[in-house]
């Protein structure tokens, strides 16, 4: 019987501002959890990532940079249910090692999946804050948050993919809108990591 894991995922150093609750099937891979986190935080999947849990580093071997000095375990080959999570267990996800993004991940609930509801997952069930800005850091986002709170003015940055100036309002989070393309974005991210020519 499949279960549903709910993870509270917080952007390290900005935990009270930017976080998501992500529900995902226990039959999903560790890689899919990673893709879901990247999609939920609006990352474009252009950098390496790894998930650490219980002394193991889940990372694609062809990407393994020996970042953690641990043997890499291919995250596509490990189902979440095989990790035998308990409520309260903690994981860490690192993304873009140069920028140093870190996500603290905590198992907040484990429930039986209702029959016929498998296609509902993964799903964002709650959250706060805008997603990350690629090729920056949590320190820069903190300064943007401080600027917004102190002056009421929204910071802008040049989006390097669309090459236009974009406002970043950390307070913007729309749960319904986040889920509209969530599964599609996960699929795009999966393709980016797993189908490299």
Backbone as a printed PyTorch tensor [residue, N CA C, xyz], in Angstrom:
tensor([[[  0.8400,  -1.1870,   0.0000],
         [  0.0000,   0.0000,   0.0000],
         [  0.8800,   1.2440,   0.0000]],

        [[  0.6270,   2.1490,  -0.9130],
         [  1.4050,   3.3860,  -0.9760],
         [  1.0120,   4.3200,   0.1580]],

        [[  1.9640,   5.1040,   0.5860],
         [  1.7240,   6.1200,   1.5950],
         [  1.9850,   7.4970,   0.9820]],

        [[  1.5370,   8.5120,   1.6890],
         [  1.8150,   9.8890,   1.3000],
         [  2.7070,  10.4970,   2.3640]],

        [[  3.8520,  10.9780,   1.9200],
         [  4.7520,  11.6870,   2.8160],
         [  4.5280,  13.1790,   2.6230]],

        [[  4.3650,  13.8850,   3.7260],
         [  4.3390,  15.3470,   3.6520],
         [  5.6620,  15.8470,   4.2240]],

        [[  6.3640,  16.6360,   3.4000],
         [  7.6310,  17.2160,   3.7950],
         [  7.4850,  18.7250,   3.9560]],

        [[  7.9920,  19.2680,   5.0470],
         [  8.1420,  20.7220,   5.1800],
         [  9.5440,  21.0480,   4.6750]],

        [[  9.5980,  21.8550,   3.6320],
         [ 10.8650,  22.2140,   2.9910],
         [ 11.0750,  23.7100,   3.1800]],

        [[ 12.1610,  24.0720,   3.8530],
         [ 12.4460,  25.4700,   4.1480],
         [ 13.7800,  25.8700,   3.5380]],

        [[ 13.8040,  27.0660,   2.9800],
         [ 15.0460,  27.6010,   2.4460],
         [ 15.9180,  28.0300,   3.6160]],

        [[ 17.0720,  27.3800,   3.7340],
         [ 17.9520,  27.6230,   4.8770],
         [ 18.3300,  29.0960,   4.9410]],

        [[ 18.3180,  29.6260,   6.1410],
         [ 18.5970,  31.0170,   6.4800],
         [ 17.4260,  31.9490,   6.1860]],

        [[ 16.4150,  31.4350,   5.4950],
         [ 15.2260,  32.2420,   5.2140],
         [ 13.9620,  31.4480,   5.5590]],

        [[ 14.0810,  30.5850,   6.5740],
         [ 13.0280,  29.6200,   6.8920],
         [ 11.6650,  30.2510,   7.1370]],

        [[ 11.6330,  31.3840,   7.8030],
         [ 10.3210,  31.9640,   8.1260],
         [  9.6930,  32.7040,   6.9470]],

        [[ 10.4860,  32.9500,   5.9100],
         [  9.9930,  33.6920,   4.7560],
         [  9.6340,  32.7940,   3.5640]],

        [[ 10.4360,  31.7460,   3.3290],
         [ 10.2880,  30.9630,   2.1010],
         [ 10.2890,  29.4720,   2.4440]],

        [[  9.1210,  28.8430,   2.3070],
         [  8.9900,  27.4260,   2.6120],
         [  7.8170,  26.8370,   1.8280]],

        [[  7.8250,  25.5000,   1.7420],
         [  6.7430,  24.7690,   1.0820],
         [  6.4450,  23.4810,   1.8550]],

        [[  5.1850,  23.0820,   1.8520],
         [  4.7970,  21.7320,   2.2670],
         [  4.5220,  20.9570,   0.9870]],

        [[  5.2500,  19.8770,   0.7890],
         [  5.1170,  19.0740,  -0.4210],
         [  4.6620,  17.6780,  -0.0380]],

        [[  3.5850,  17.2240,  -0.6610],
         [  3.0960,  15.8640,  -0.4560],
         [  3.4970,  15.0310,  -1.6720]],

        [[  4.0100,  13.8350,  -1.4010],
         [  4.5090,  12.9900,  -2.4870],
         [  4.3140,  11.5230,  -2.1250]],

        [[  4.1140,  10.7060,  -3.1250],
         [  3.9060,   9.2690,  -2.9120],
         [  5.1820,   8.5960,  -2.4310]],

        [[  5.0110,   7.6260,  -1.5700],
         [  6.1450,   6.8340,  -1.0850],
         [  6.7550,   5.9990,  -2.2010]],

        [[  6.0160,   5.8340,  -3.3090],
         [  6.5200,   5.0620,  -4.4430],
         [  7.4090,   5.8990,  -5.3640]],

        [[  7.4790,   7.1970,  -5.1020],
         [  8.3420,   8.0810,  -5.8870],
         [  9.7980,   7.8590,  -5.5120]],

        [[ 10.6770,   8.2280,  -6.4280],
         [ 12.1130,   8.1020,  -6.1680],
         [ 12.6260,   9.3030,  -5.3770]],

        [[ 13.8140,   9.1540,  -4.8230],
         [ 14.4830,  10.2770,  -4.1590],
         [ 14.6980,  11.4010,  -5.1700]],

        [[ 15.0300,  11.0340,  -6.4050],
         [ 15.2120,  12.0450,  -7.4540],
         [ 13.9410,  12.8550,  -7.6520]],

        [[ 12.7810,  12.1870,  -7.6560],
         [ 11.5190,  12.9040,  -7.8800],
         [ 11.2430,  13.8870,  -6.7520]],

        [[ 11.6150,  13.5320,  -5.5340],
         [ 11.4940,  14.4840,  -4.4350],
         [ 12.3530,  15.7150,  -4.7280]],

        [[ 13.5700,  15.4900,  -5.2110],
         [ 14.4430,  16.5980,  -5.5770],
         [ 13.8380,  17.4620,  -6.6640]],

        [[ 13.2740,  16.8420,  -7.6990],
         [ 12.6600,  17.5890,  -8.7930],
         [ 11.4700,  18.4100,  -8.2730]],

        [[ 10.6950,  17.8100,  -7.3750],
         [  9.5360,  18.5070,  -6.8170],
         [  9.9670,  19.7360,  -6.0170]],

        [[ 11.0480,  19.5960,  -5.2630],
         [ 11.5420,  20.7370,  -4.4890],
         [ 12.0120,  21.8430,  -5.4330]],

        [[ 12.7600,  21.4800,  -6.4510],
         [ 13.2270,  22.4910,  -7.4040],
         [ 12.0530,  23.1950,  -8.0790]],

        [[ 11.0410,  22.4310,  -8.4940],
         [  9.8730,  23.0330,  -9.1400],
         [  9.1160,  23.9300,  -8.1670]],

        [[  8.9730,  23.4920,  -6.9230],
         [  8.2240,  24.2620,  -5.9320],
         [  8.8880,  25.5950,  -5.6110]],

        [[ 10.2060,  25.6340,  -5.7190],
         [ 10.9450,  26.8610,  -5.4110],
         [ 11.3800,  27.6020,  -6.6800]],

        [[ 10.7700,  27.2560,  -7.8110],
         [ 10.9480,  27.9580,  -9.0740],
         [ 12.3800,  27.9320,  -9.6050]],

        [[ 13.1200,  26.8760,  -9.2800],
         [ 14.4640,  26.7070,  -9.8320],
         [ 14.3510,  26.2070, -11.2700]],

        [[ 15.3650,  26.4920, -12.0810],
         [ 15.2890,  26.0430, -13.4770],
         [ 16.1140,  24.7920, -13.7470]],

        [[ 16.6480,  24.1870, -12.7020],
         [ 17.3430,  22.8960, -12.8190],
         [ 18.5740,  22.9760, -13.7050]],

        [[ 19.2980,  24.0630, -13.6090],
         [ 20.5010,  24.2250, -14.4240],
         [ 21.7760,  23.9560, -13.6260]],

        [[ 21.6300,  23.4350, -12.4140],
         [ 22.7830,  23.1750, -11.5570],
         [ 22.6540,  21.7960, -10.9100]],

        [[ 23.7280,  21.3490, -10.2940],
         [ 23.7450,  20.0690,  -9.6000],
         [ 22.9390,  20.1390,  -8.3120]],

        [[ 22.4480,  18.9670,  -7.8760],
         [ 21.8390,  18.8970,  -6.5500],
         [ 22.1280,  17.5470,  -5.9220]],

        [[ 22.0560,  17.5070,  -4.6110],
         [ 22.1610,  16.2440,  -3.8800],
         [ 21.2330,  16.3080,  -2.6780]],

        [[ 20.7860,  15.1500,  -2.2560],
         [ 19.9680,  15.0350,  -1.0490],
         [ 20.7230,  14.1330,  -0.0830]],

        [[ 20.8850,  14.6050,   1.1370],
         [ 21.5730,  13.8220,   2.1650],
         [ 20.5660,  13.3390,   3.1950]],

        [[ 20.6650,  12.0460,   3.5010],
         [ 19.7960,  11.4610,   4.5290],
         [ 20.4860,  10.2490,   5.1210]],

        [[ 20.4920,  10.1940,   6.4180],
         [ 20.9940,   9.0330,   7.1550],
         [ 22.3880,   8.6090,   6.6820]],

        [[ 23.2650,   9.5840,   6.5170],
         [ 24.6540,   9.2970,   6.1640],
         [ 24.9080,   8.9810,   4.7100]],

        [[ 23.8880,   9.0890,   3.8740],
         [ 24.0640,   8.8080,   2.4410],
         [ 23.8120,  10.0620,   1.6210]],

        [[ 24.4970,  10.1330,   0.4830],
         [ 24.4050,  11.2610,  -0.4220],
         [ 23.7750,  10.7730,  -1.7310]],

        [[ 22.5660,  11.2470,  -2.0310],
         [ 21.8520,  10.8380,  -3.2280],
         [ 22.1210,  11.8720,  -4.3180]],

        [[ 22.9010,  11.4500,  -5.3160],
         [ 23.3530,  12.3560,  -6.3640],
         [ 23.6820,  11.5280,  -7.6000]],

        [[ 23.4420,  12.1040,  -8.7730],
         [ 23.7660,  11.3970,  -9.9980],
         [ 25.2720,  11.1760, -10.0790]],

        [[ 25.6830,   9.9450, -10.3300],
         [ 27.1170,   9.6270, -10.3420],
         [ 27.8680,  10.3800, -11.4150]],

        [[ 27.2380,  10.5780, -12.5830],
         [ 27.9540,  11.2920, -13.6220],
         [ 28.1130,  12.7650, -13.2890]],

        [[ 27.4040,  13.2160, -12.2550],
         [ 27.5690,  14.5800, -11.7650],
         [ 28.4320,  14.6240, -10.5080]],

        [[ 28.7410,  13.4720,  -9.9400],
         [ 29.3570,  13.4560,  -8.6120],
         [ 30.6510,  14.2600,  -8.6090]],

        [[ 30.6490,  15.2940,  -7.8140],
         [ 31.8060,  16.1900,  -7.7210],
         [ 32.6180,  15.9200,  -6.4640]],

        [[ 32.2730,  14.8660,  -5.7590],
         [ 32.8980,  14.5640,  -4.4770],
         [ 32.7050,  15.7160,  -3.5040]],

        [[ 31.6060,  16.4340,  -3.6880],
         [ 31.2780,  17.5900,  -2.8580],
         [ 31.1690,  17.2050,  -1.3930]],

        [[ 30.5800,  16.0720,  -1.1250],
         [ 30.3280,  15.6920,   0.2600],
         [ 31.2930,  14.6240,   0.7690]],

        [[ 32.1920,  14.1700,  -0.0690],
         [ 33.1280,  13.0950,   0.3000],
         [ 32.4020,  11.8180,   0.7060]],

        [[ 31.2030,  11.6150,   0.1940],
         [ 30.4480,  10.3930,   0.4550],
         [ 30.2030,   9.6930,  -0.8690]],

        [[ 30.0570,   8.3890,  -0.8170],
         [ 29.7250,   7.6260,  -2.0100],
         [ 28.3660,   8.0710,  -2.5300]],

        [[ 28.2970,   8.4200,  -3.7960],
         [ 27.0340,   8.8590,  -4.3830],
         [ 26.1240,   7.6630,  -4.6370]],

        [[ 24.8510,   7.8120,  -4.2830],
         [ 23.8280,   6.8200,  -4.5740],
         [ 22.9180,   7.4480,  -5.6330]],

        [[ 22.6930,   6.7390,  -6.7330],
         [ 21.8480,   7.2650,  -7.8020],
         [ 20.4280,   7.4670,  -7.2680]],

        [[ 19.9380,   8.7100,  -7.2340],
         [ 18.6310,   8.9650,  -6.6330],
         [ 17.4520,   8.4320,  -7.4310]],

        [[ 17.6750,   8.0960,  -8.7020],
         [ 16.5710,   7.5700,  -9.5110],
         [ 16.2750,   6.1140,  -9.1770]],

        [[ 17.2080,   5.4430,  -8.5220],
         [ 17.0620,   4.0110,  -8.2490],
         [ 16.5320,   3.7060,  -6.8480]],

        [[ 16.2980,   4.7420,  -6.0550],
         [ 15.8880,   4.5360,  -4.6640],
         [ 14.4930,   5.1110,  -4.4460]],

        [[ 13.5610,   4.2440,  -4.0690],
         [ 12.2050,   4.6890,  -3.7610],
         [ 12.1790,   5.2890,  -2.3470]],

        [[ 11.3710,   6.3070,  -2.1750],
         [ 11.2740,   6.9420,  -0.8620],
         [ 10.8610,   5.9450,   0.2170]],

        [[  9.9670,   5.0110,  -0.1210],
         [  9.4940,   4.0620,   0.8930],
         [ 10.6160,   3.1880,   1.4410]],

        [[ 11.6750,   2.9820,   0.6390],
         [ 12.7850,   2.1430,   1.1020],
         [ 13.6190,   2.8320,   2.1820]],

        [[ 13.4440,   4.1430,   2.3510],
         [ 14.2000,   4.8630,   3.3750],
         [ 13.5480,   4.7730,   4.7480]],

        [[ 12.3370,   4.2270,   4.7950],
         [ 11.6330,   3.9490,   6.0450],
         [ 11.5810,   5.1850,   6.9630]],

        [[ 11.0570,   6.2610,   6.4080],
         [ 10.9450,   7.5090,   7.1600],
         [ 10.0400,   7.3590,   8.3730]],

        [[ 10.3340,   8.1680,   9.3650],
         [  9.4560,   8.3590,  10.5110],
         [  9.1750,   9.8570,  10.6070]],

        [[  8.0270,  10.2110,  11.1710],
         [  7.7060,  11.6240,  11.3660],
         [  8.8160,  12.2570,  12.1960]],

        [[  9.2980,  13.3880,  11.7470],
         [ 10.3840,  14.0900,  12.4290],
         [ 11.7400,  13.8940,  11.7840]],

        [[ 11.8650,  12.9070,  10.8890],
         [ 13.1460,  12.6860,  10.2080],
         [ 13.5050,  13.9200,   9.3790]],

        [[ 14.8270,  14.1670,   9.2780],
         [ 15.3080,  15.3520,   8.5660],
         [ 16.2710,  14.9740,   7.4490]],

        [[ 16.1610,  15.7060,   6.3550],
         [ 17.0410,  15.5600,   5.2020],
         [ 17.5740,  16.9460,   4.8630]],

        [[ 18.6120,  16.9910,   4.0490],
         [ 19.1370,  18.2470,   3.5270],
         [ 19.2650,  18.1050,   2.0240]],

        [[ 18.8480,  19.1370,   1.2990],
         [ 19.0710,  19.1740,  -0.1380],
         [ 19.9410,  20.3820,  -0.4440]],

        [[ 21.0000,  20.1350,  -1.2070],
         [ 21.8760,  21.2110,  -1.6650],
         [ 21.6910,  21.3550,  -3.1660]],

        [[ 21.6940,  22.6130,  -3.6110],
         [ 21.4830,  22.9060,  -5.0300],
         [ 22.4110,  24.0480,  -5.4300]],

        [[ 23.0220,  23.9200,  -6.6080],
         [ 23.9700,  24.9190,  -7.1050],
         [ 25.0660,  25.1300,  -6.0670]],

        [[ 26.0210,  24.2110,  -6.0690],
         [ 27.0440,  24.1970,  -5.0320],
         [ 27.8200,  25.5090,  -4.9540]],

        [[ 27.9800,  26.1950,  -6.0690],
         [ 28.6770,  27.4820,  -6.0540],
         [ 27.8870,  28.5520,  -5.3190]],

        [[ 26.5670,  28.5600,  -5.4980],
         [ 25.7110,  29.5420,  -4.8300],
         [ 25.3870,  29.1210,  -3.4020]],

        [[ 25.4170,  27.8200,  -3.1570],
         [ 25.2170,  27.3210,  -1.7980],
         [ 23.7850,  27.2840,  -1.3090]],

        [[ 22.8210,  27.0690,  -2.2170],
         [ 21.4310,  26.9360,  -1.7670],
         [ 21.2900,  25.6680,  -0.9370]],

        [[ 20.6220,  25.7650,   0.1990],
         [ 20.3280,  24.5990,   1.0240],
         [ 18.8720,  24.6320,   1.4480]],

        [[ 18.2660,  23.4510,   1.4300],
         [ 16.8850,  23.2960,   1.8560],
         [ 16.8570,  22.3120,   3.0160]],

        [[ 16.2700,  22.7280,   4.1300],
         [ 16.0340,  21.8180,   5.2470],
         [ 14.7010,  21.1320,   5.0010]],

        [[ 14.7010,  19.8130,   5.0930],
         [ 13.5200,  19.0130,   4.7690],
         [ 13.1610,  18.1870,   5.9980]],

        [[ 11.9070,  18.2500,   6.4070],
         [ 11.4560,  17.4820,   7.5700],
         [ 10.1890,  16.7160,   7.2200]],

        [[ 10.1350,  15.4550,   7.6280],
         [  8.9340,  14.6400,   7.4460],
         [  7.9240,  15.0830,   8.5010]],

        [[  6.7920,  15.6690,   8.0560],
         [  5.8070,  16.1560,   9.0280],
         [  4.6040,  15.2260,   9.1800]],

        [[  4.3460,  14.3870,   8.1710],
         [  3.2800,  13.3970,   8.3370],
         [  3.4560,  12.2600,   7.3430]],

        [[  2.9170,  11.1180,   7.7280],
         [  2.8900,   9.9310,   6.8710],
         [  1.4770,   9.3690,   6.9710]],

        [[  0.7830,   9.3180,   5.8310],
         [ -0.5920,   8.8280,   5.8310],
         [ -0.7680,   7.7930,   4.7250]],

        [[ -1.7760,   6.9720,   4.8670],
         [ -2.1000,   6.0040,   3.8190],
         [ -2.6910,   6.7570,   2.6260]],

        [[ -2.2710,   6.3850,   1.4290],
         [ -2.8080,   7.0190,   0.2300],
         [ -4.1990,   6.4470,  -0.0560]],

        [[ -5.1490,   7.3440,  -0.3000],
         [ -6.4960,   6.8980,  -0.6320],
         [ -6.4920,   6.2520,  -2.0060]],

        [[ -7.2310,   5.1780,  -2.1280],
         [ -7.3130,   4.4600,  -3.3890],
         [ -7.7710,   5.3930,  -4.5010]],

        [[ -7.0530,   5.3400,  -5.6280],
         [ -7.4060,   6.1340,  -6.7860],
         [ -6.8970,   7.5710,  -6.7680]],

        [[ -6.1110,   7.9300,  -5.7420],
         [ -5.6530,   9.3240,  -5.6440],
         [ -4.1880,   9.5030,  -6.0390]],

        [[ -3.5780,   8.4640,  -6.5570],
         [ -2.1430,   8.5130,  -6.8710],
         [ -1.7320,   9.6130,  -7.8270]],

        [[ -2.6050,   9.9490,  -8.7840],
         [ -2.2380,  10.9780,  -9.7650],
         [ -2.2630,  12.3870,  -9.1670]],

        [[ -2.7790,  12.5180,  -7.9600],
         [ -2.8210,  13.8200,  -7.2840],
         [ -1.4180,  14.2750,  -6.8620]],

        [[ -0.5150,  13.3280,  -6.6910],
         [  0.8080,  13.6290,  -6.1280],
         [  1.8890,  13.6000,  -7.2040]],

        [[  2.9500,  14.3940,  -7.0240],
         [  3.2540,  15.3220,  -5.9480],
         [  2.3650,  16.5610,  -5.9970]],

        [[  2.2630,  17.2160,  -4.8350],
         [  1.3470,  18.3290,  -4.6840],
         [  1.8990,  19.2850,  -3.6330]],

        [[  1.7750,  20.5830,  -3.8660],
         [  2.1600,  21.5710,  -2.8520],
         [  0.9170,  21.8590,  -2.0250]],

        [[  0.9550,  21.5740,  -0.7240],
         [ -0.2330,  21.7580,   0.1050],
         [ -0.2290,  23.0610,   0.8970]],

        [[  0.9340,  23.7090,   0.9880],
         [  1.0000,  24.9870,   1.6940],
         [  2.3680,  25.6040,   1.4110]],

        [[  2.5110,  26.8570,   1.7870],
         [  3.7960,  27.4930,   1.5790],
         [  3.7570,  28.9750,   1.8250]],

        [[  4.9170,  29.5810,   1.6830],
         [  5.0510,  31.0280,   1.8180],
         [  6.2770,  31.4650,   1.0330]],

        [[  6.2090,  32.6750,   0.5190],
         [  7.3720,  33.2790,  -0.1130],
         [  7.5690,  32.9060,  -1.5610]],

        [[  8.1920,  33.8200,  -2.2740],
         [  8.5510,  33.6250,  -3.6720],
         [  9.6660,  32.5970,  -3.7550]],

        [[  9.8580,  32.0320,  -4.9190],
         [ 10.9430,  31.0770,  -5.1280],
         [ 12.2960,  31.7650,  -5.2050]],

        [[ 13.3230,  30.9800,  -5.4280],
         [ 14.6860,  31.5040,  -5.4690],
         [ 14.9510,  32.2370,  -6.7870]],

        [[ 16.0300,  32.9830,  -6.7990],
         [ 16.5390,  33.5960,  -8.0270],
         [ 17.8220,  32.8510,  -8.3670]],

        [[ 17.8450,  32.2380,  -9.5290],
         [ 19.0280,  31.4780,  -9.9340],
         [ 20.2850,  32.3530,  -9.9500]],

        [[ 21.4200,  31.7190,  -9.6610],
         [ 22.7340,  32.3510,  -9.7120],
         [ 22.8730,  33.5120,  -8.7290]],

        [[ 22.1110,  33.4400,  -7.6340],
         [ 22.3050,  34.3660,  -6.5300],
         [ 22.5460,  33.5160,  -5.2850]],

        [[ 22.2210,  34.0250,  -4.1200],
         [ 22.3960,  33.2700,  -2.8840],
         [ 21.3300,  33.6810,  -1.8820]],

        [[ 21.2440,  32.9380,  -0.7920],
         [ 20.2740,  33.2860,   0.2460],
         [ 20.6120,  34.6340,   0.8720]],

        [[ 21.8950,  34.9950,   0.9070],
         [ 22.2880,  36.2980,   1.4320],
         [ 21.7130,  37.4440,   0.6170]],

        [[ 21.7210,  37.3030,  -0.7030],
         [ 21.1470,  38.3300,  -1.5790],
         [ 19.6390,  38.4030,  -1.3800]],

        [[ 18.9880,  37.2550,  -1.2790],
         [ 17.5420,  37.2730,  -1.0500],
         [ 17.1990,  37.9140,   0.2840]],

        [[ 18.0290,  37.6560,   1.2980],
         [ 17.7810,  38.2800,   2.6030],
         [ 17.8460,  39.8020,   2.4830]],

        [[ 18.8160,  40.3020,   1.7250],
         [ 18.9200,  41.7540,   1.5170],
         [ 17.7020,  42.2870,   0.7710]],

        [[ 17.2050,  41.5370,  -0.2030],
         [ 15.9970,  41.9370,  -0.9200],
         [ 14.7940,  41.9960,   0.0190]],

        [[ 14.6920,  41.0120,   0.9080],
         [ 13.6000,  40.9780,   1.8810],
         [ 13.7000,  42.1750,   2.8150]],

        [[ 14.8960,  42.4440,   3.3200],
         [ 15.1190,  43.5850,   4.2160],
         [ 14.7470,  44.8970,   3.5150]],

        [[ 15.1730,  45.0340,   2.2690],
         [ 14.8670,  46.2400,   1.4880],
         [ 13.3580,  46.4230,   1.3330]],

        [[ 12.6620,  45.3450,   1.0050],
         [ 11.2120,  45.4110,   0.8360],
         [ 10.5310,  45.8120,   2.1320]],

        [[ 10.9400,  45.2030,   3.2470],
         [ 10.3200,  45.4970,   4.5390],
         [ 10.6150,  46.9180,   5.0110]],

        [[ 11.8150,  47.4110,   4.7490],
         [ 12.2040,  48.7380,   5.2400],
         [ 11.6930,  49.8790,   4.3680]],

        [[ 11.6740,  49.6760,   3.0520],
         [ 11.3300,  50.7860,   2.1490],
         [  9.9960,  50.6050,   1.4450]],

        [[  9.5040,  49.3850,   1.3960],
         [  8.2860,  49.0980,   0.6510],
         [  8.5150,  48.9840,  -0.8490]],

        [[  9.7570,  49.2120,  -1.2800],
         [ 10.0930,  49.1270,  -2.6970],
         [ 10.5530,  47.7120,  -3.0300]],

        [[ 10.1180,  47.2490,  -4.1970],
         [ 10.4920,  45.8990,  -4.6170],
         [ 11.8250,  45.9230,  -5.3460]],

        [[ 12.7420,  45.0360,  -4.9700],
         [ 14.0130,  44.9510,  -5.6900],
         [ 13.7990,  44.3590,  -7.0800]],

        [[ 14.7120,  44.6840,  -7.9850],
         [ 14.6510,  44.1180,  -9.3280],
         [ 15.9800,  43.4440,  -9.6490]],

        [[ 15.9270,  42.5090, -10.5590],
         [ 17.1260,  41.8290, -11.0380],
         [ 16.9390,  41.5470, -12.5210]],

        [[ 18.0430,  41.3000, -13.1920],
         [ 17.9770,  40.9530, -14.6110],
         [ 17.8800,  39.4370, -14.7270]],

        [[ 16.7800,  38.9640, -15.2460],
         [ 16.5890,  37.5370, -15.4670],
         [ 17.4900,  37.1110, -16.6270]],

        [[ 18.4670,  36.2850, -16.3530],
         [ 19.4500,  35.9480, -17.3830],
         [ 18.8950,  35.0370, -18.4730]],

        [[ 17.7560,  34.3940, -18.2170],
         [ 17.1790,  33.5140, -19.2320],
         [ 16.2510,  34.2810, -20.1670]],

        [[ 15.4960,  35.2280, -19.5860],
         [ 14.5630,  35.9930, -20.4050],
         [ 15.1050,  37.3850, -20.7240]],

        [[ 16.2380,  37.7230, -20.1240],
         [ 16.9610,  38.9650, -20.3890],
         [ 16.0870,  40.2080, -20.2540]],

        [[ 15.3360,  40.2680, -19.1670],
         [ 14.5850,  41.4800, -18.8730],
         [ 14.5860,  41.7150, -17.3650]],

        [[ 14.3190,  42.9560, -16.9950],
         [ 14.3060,  43.3050, -15.5780],
         [ 13.0360,  42.7530, -14.9430]],

        [[ 13.1950,  42.1320, -13.7860],
         [ 12.0830,  41.4690, -13.1130],
         [ 12.0250,  41.9130, -11.6600]],

        [[ 10.8380,  42.2010, -11.1720],
         [ 10.6730,  42.5000,  -9.7440],
         [ 10.6130,  41.1990,  -8.9600]],

        [[ 11.1260,  41.2440,  -7.7460],
         [ 11.0760,  40.0700,  -6.8690],
         [ 10.4260,  40.4780,  -5.5580]],

        [[  9.2370,  39.9700,  -5.3280],
         [  8.4900,  40.2650,  -4.1060],
         [  8.4010,  38.9840,  -3.2930]],

        [[  9.1740,  38.9280,  -2.2300],
         [  9.2400,  37.6880,  -1.4460],
         [  7.8960,  37.2860,  -0.8760]],

        [[  6.9540,  38.2110,  -0.8030],
         [  5.6500,  37.9120,  -0.1980],
         [  4.7100,  37.1970,  -1.1530]],

        [[  5.0960,  37.1220,  -2.4280],
         [  4.2060,  36.5370,  -3.4270],
         [  4.2700,  35.0100,  -3.3970]],

        [[  3.1760,  34.4110,  -2.9950],
         [  3.0330,  32.9620,  -3.1010],
         [  1.5650,  32.6680,  -3.3100]],

        [[  1.2520,  31.9990,  -4.3870],
         [ -0.1220,  31.6530,  -4.7260],
         [ -0.1990,  30.1330,  -4.8180]],

        [[ -0.8100,  29.5280,  -3.8170],
         [ -0.8540,  28.0740,  -3.7330],
         [ -1.5340,  27.4560,  -4.9510]],

        [[ -2.6720,  27.9730,  -5.3320],
         [ -3.4010,  27.4110,  -6.4710],
         [ -2.5700,  27.5120,  -7.7490]],

        [[ -2.0040,  28.6890,  -8.0010],
         [ -1.1980,  28.8890,  -9.2110],
         [  0.0450,  28.0010,  -9.1890]],

        [[  0.6190,  27.7950,  -8.0160],
         [  1.8230,  26.9620,  -7.9100],
         [  1.5640,  25.5280,  -8.3440]],

        [[  0.3430,  25.0530,  -8.1080],
         [  0.0260,  23.6620,  -8.4470],
         [ -0.4330,  23.4670,  -9.8870]],

        [[ -0.8110,  24.5590, -10.5760],
         [ -1.3500,  24.4300, -11.9350],
         [ -0.3770,  23.7080, -12.8600]],

        [[  0.8830,  24.1280, -12.8630],
         [  1.8780,  23.5190, -13.7510],
         [  2.9170,  22.6930, -12.9920]],

        [[  2.6540,  22.4170, -11.7330],
         [  3.6450,  21.7560, -10.8780],
         [  4.1200,  20.4250, -11.4650]],

        [[  3.2050,  19.5640, -11.8300],
         [  3.5960,  18.2550, -12.3580],
         [  4.3100,  18.3800, -13.7090]],

        [[  3.8510,  19.3210, -14.5340],
         [  4.5240,  19.5670, -15.8120],
         [  5.9620,  20.0240, -15.5670]],

        [[  6.1600,  20.9590, -14.6320],
         [  7.4990,  21.4630, -14.3380],
         [  8.3960,  20.3610, -13.7780]],

        [[  7.8360,  19.4930, -12.9510],
         [  8.6050,  18.3560, -12.4430],
         [  9.0700,  17.4860, -13.6110]],

        [[  8.1750,  17.2410, -14.5700],
         [  8.5410,  16.4460, -15.7460],
         [  9.6490,  17.0920, -16.5560]],

        [[  9.5840,  18.4060, -16.7140],
         [ 10.6350,  19.1310, -17.4420],
         [ 11.9730,  19.0180, -16.7220]],

        [[ 11.9400,  19.1380, -15.4060],
         [ 13.1710,  19.0360, -14.6120],
         [ 13.7190,  17.6110, -14.6780]],

        [[ 12.8420,  16.6310, -14.5700],
         [ 13.2600,  15.2270, -14.6840],
         [ 13.9630,  14.9920, -16.0130]],

        [[ 13.3840,  15.5080, -17.0830],
         [ 13.9770,  15.3480, -18.4060],
         [ 15.3540,  16.0060, -18.4720]],

        [[ 15.5070,  17.1690, -17.8400],
         [ 16.7750,  17.8850, -17.8560],
         [ 17.8850,  17.0900, -17.1760]],

        [[ 17.5630,  16.4040, -16.0930],
         [ 18.5710,  15.6520, -15.3520],
         [ 18.8230,  14.2490, -15.8970]],

        [[ 17.7740,  13.6250, -16.4130],
         [ 17.9010,  12.2150, -16.7480],
         [ 18.1070,  11.9300, -18.2410]],

        [[ 17.8820,  12.9110, -19.0810],
         [ 18.0170,  12.6780, -20.5120],
         [ 19.0430,  13.6280, -21.1320]],

        [[ 20.2150,  13.5930, -20.5790],
         [ 21.2920,  14.4530, -21.0580],
         [ 21.9820,  13.7740, -22.2410]],

        [[ 22.1730,  14.5090, -23.3130],
         [ 22.8550,  13.9680, -24.5010],
         [ 24.3620,  14.0390, -24.3290]]])
